[in-house]
Amino acid sequence: MVSITFRLLALPERGWPRLSARLDQEEPLPAPWRYTCAFGAGVAACTFLGGLLAPSLSFAQALGHSLIALVGYCTAPALAHWRFSSSPISPALPARYQDHFIAAATLPVIGSGIFNLFPIPTLTILWTLVGALGVSWSAYIGASKLLGLAGPARKRVAIELGCFSVITPMAANILRITTLG
């Protein structure tokens, strides 16, 4: 799953067909929320190290930053999943396809938190926005490769997923910047 995760982040055009093939062959995959939360925990660790590198933050403040980041980045796929829970993206496909689609598509915004290793607030906000664009691009590709969507439905899913997945990481970053220094 690690190789697919990195392909989904770096080259979604290559990652989505591999994920689709593994789902079609019913290969055992980790629960989608498990690997997004594990990735989010890695981001929280980077945030903690970045907080320790910042000359103005104490150990407790760095820990506070990492806990807020953990909540913000790990809830991104949950919020996106909540958005699509009432109206499935592709009702003809099994629910596990949608779950893996949402989790995999939100990886870029979660991955943008790795740059919290460098405690520069402006760049943190910028990388989060870049991550949201990455989510939209990845979702656009994944909607076609995994879910079989085309046209306006594919575009709508990509835009909505990009918008919903950025809410909690952006809120967490703004909270970290404004309250914890």
C-alpha positions in Angstrom: 0.0 0.0 0.0 3.0 2.3 0.6 4.0 2.3 -3.1 0.4 3.0 -4.2 0.2 5.9 -1.7 3.3 7.5 -3.0 2.1 7.0 -6.6 -1.2 8.6 -5.7 0.7 11.6 -4.3 3.4 12.0 -6.9 1.8 10.5 -10.1 -1.9 10.0 -9.7 -2.2 8.9 -13.3 -0.2 5.8 -12.3 -1.5 5.3 -8.8 -5.2 5.2 -9.5 -5.1 2.3 -12.0 -3.1 0.3 -9.5 -5.6 0.9 -6.7 -8.4 0.1 -9.0 -6.8 -3.1 -10.1 -6.3 -4.1 -6.4 -9.9 -3.4 -5.6 -11.2 -5.2 -8.7 -9.1 -8.3 -7.7 -10.4 -8.0 -4.2 -6.9 -8.0 -2.8 -6.8 -7.3 0.9 -6.2 -3.6 1.5 -6.0 -1.8 4.8 -9.0 0.1 5.9 -9.0 3.4 4.0 -9.2 5.5 7.2 -6.4 3.5 8.8 -3.8 4.6 6.2 -5.0 8.2 6.0 -4.8 8.5 9.8 -1.4 6.9 9.8 -0.3 9.4 7.2 -1.8 12.2 9.3 0.1 10.9 12.3 3.3 11.3 10.2 2.3 14.8 9.4 1.7 15.5 13.1 5.2 14.2 13.8 6.6 16.6 11.2 4.6 19.4 12.8 6.0 18.5 16.2 9.6 18.5 14.9 9.0 21.8 13.1 7.6 23.3 16.4 10.8 22.1 18.1 12.9 23.9 15.4 11.0 27.1 15.8 13.0 29.3 18.3 9.9 30.9 19.7 8.0 27.8 20.7 8.3 25.8 23.9 8.0 22.0 24.0 4.4 22.2 25.2 3.5 24.6 22.4 5.2 22.3 19.8 3.1 19.4 21.3 0.0 21.5 21.0 0.8 22.3 17.4 1.2 18.6 16.6 -2.1 17.6 18.3 -4.0 20.3 16.5 -2.4 19.2 13.2 -3.3 15.6 14.0 -6.9 16.4 14.4 -7.0 18.8 11.4 -5.3 16.4 8.9 -6.9 13.2 10.1 -10.4 14.6 9.9 -10.0 15.8 6.3 -11.1 12.5 4.7 -13.8 12.1 7.4 -15.4 15.4 6.5 -15.2 14.5 2.8 -16.7 11.1 3.5 -19.5 12.8 5.5 -20.3 15.0 2.5 -20.8 12.0 0.2 -22.4 9.6 2.7 -26.0 10.9 2.0 -25.6 10.8 -1.8 -23.1 8.2 -3.0 -20.8 9.3 -5.8 -21.4 6.2 -7.9 -24.3 4.1 -6.5 -23.6 1.2 -8.8 -20.3 0.4 -7.2 -19.7 -1.2 -3.8 -19.3 1.2 -0.9 -15.6 0.2 -0.4 -14.8 1.7 -3.8 -16.1 5.1 -2.7 -14.4 4.8 0.7 -11.0 4.0 -0.9 -11.6 6.8 -3.5 -12.2 9.5 -0.9 -9.3 8.3 1.3 -6.9 8.1 -1.6 -8.0 11.4 -3.1 -7.5 13.4 0.1 -3.9 12.2 0.5 -2.4 15.4 -1.2 -3.9 17.7 1.4 -2.8 15.5 4.2 0.6 15.3 2.6 0.9 19.0 2.4 1.2 19.0 6.2 4.7 17.5 5.8 5.9 21.0 5.1 5.0 21.9 8.7 8.5 20.7 9.3 9.5 24.2 8.3 7.6 26.5 10.7 6.8 29.3 8.4 3.1 30.2 8.7 2.6 31.7 5.3 4.1 28.6 3.6 1.9 26.4 5.8 -1.2 28.1 4.4 0.1 28.1 0.9 1.0 24.4 0.9 -2.4 23.5 2.3 -4.0 25.3 -0.6 -1.7 23.5 -3.0 -2.7 20.3 -1.3 -6.4 21.1 -2.0 -5.6 21.6 -5.6 -3.8 18.3 -5.6 -6.9 16.7 -4.1 -9.0 18.1 -6.9 -6.6 16.9 -9.6 -6.2 13.4 -8.0 -10.0 13.1 -7.5 -10.6 14.1 -11.2 -8.3 11.3 -12.3 -9.6 8.8 -9.7 -13.2 9.5 -10.6 -12.5 8.3 -14.1 -10.1 5.5 -13.3 -11.8 4.0 -10.2 -15.4 5.1 -10.3 -15.9 5.3 -14.1 -17.3 8.9 -14.0 -17.1 11.3 -16.9 -18.0 14.8 -17.8 -19.8 17.1 -15.3 -20.2 14.4 -12.7 -16.4 13.8 -12.7 -15.7 17.6 -12.4 -18.3 18.1 -9.7 -16.8 15.3 -7.5 -13.3 16.7 -8.0 -14.2 20.2 -7.0 -16.4 19.2 -4.0 -13.7 16.8 -2.7 -11.1 19.5 -3.0 -13.2 22.0 -1.2 -14.4 19.7 1.6 -11.0 18.1 2.3 -9.2 21.5 2.9 -11.6 22.7 5.6 -10.2 21.0 8.6 -6.5 21.2 7.7 -6.9 24.9 7.0 -8.8 25.5 10.2 -6.2 23.6 12.2 -3.4 25.7 10.6 -5.1 29.0 11.2 -5.7 27.9 14.8 -2.1 26.9 15.3 -0.8 30.2 13.8 -3.2 32.5 15.7 -3.3 30.9 19.1 -0.1 29.1 19.7 2.3 31.4 18.0 
